Amino acid sequence: MRPGIHPVSRPVVFRDRAADTAILTTSTVHSSRTIEWEDGNTYPLIDVEISSASHPFYTGNTRVVDTAGRVERFERRYGRTS
C-alpha cells in the first residue's frame, strides 16, 4: 500500500436507534459526536436507522406496510391509468 492515500481506520461506535443497541467496530467514517463506551474510553458515535438488531430479515419480525394508502396517494397524484 502506498502511504498517505488511504483513510485512517479507527474504533467507532455504531448505535442502532430502532433497537437501542450499540456495537464497537473499526471504521473510517468521521463524526463530531462521541460516546463513552463500556471500557471507559470515548469513541466517535454514528447513529444508524437500522442494523441487524432491528432489521426484519435478521429478527424474524414482520412490519405492516400501508400499501393501500401508498397506492391511493399515487393514484391521486398521478391519476389512474387504464
Secondary structure as UniProt FT lines:
FT   TURN            3..4
FT   STRAND          10..16
FT   TURN            17..20
FT   STRAND          21..27
FT   STRAND          34..36
FT   TURN            38..39
FT   STRAND          42..48
FT   TURN            52..54
FT   HELIX           56..59
FT   HELIX           67..78
//
